[in-house]
């Protein structure tokens, strides 16, 4: 009897519609025979595949879902943290000519 790990991915297909898919399944090697038969290599390959998908998902989120508002909010937070800039910073106003 070995310990099995099942990895699933939950994807948003449409508004309110999700898809649950089995992504990977692997066993943790527990005996010397399982280790000799490549159990650790299979475990490492499976975990690196999961990490790769997670990294790609984060890259997609960071590259395609950031907006100008996010950047402005980050800048405002940085300015608010540093108190010594109050003499140099003023509120932004918009005027039409």
Residue pairs with C-beta under 8 A, 6 or more apart in sequence:
2 27
2 28
2 29
2 30
2 34
3 27
3 28
3 30
4 25
4 26
4 27
4 28
5 24
5 25
5 26
5 27
5 28
5 46
6 22
6 24
6 25
7 22
7 23
7 24
7 25
7 46
7 50
8 20
8 21
8 22
8 23
9 20
9 21
9 23
9 53
10 18
10 19
10 20
11 18
11 19
11 20
11 21
12 18
13 19
23 50
23 53
24 46
24 49
24 50
26 42
26 43
26 46
27 34
27 39
27 42
27 43
28 39
28 43
29 35
29 39
29 40
29 42
29 43
79 85
79 89
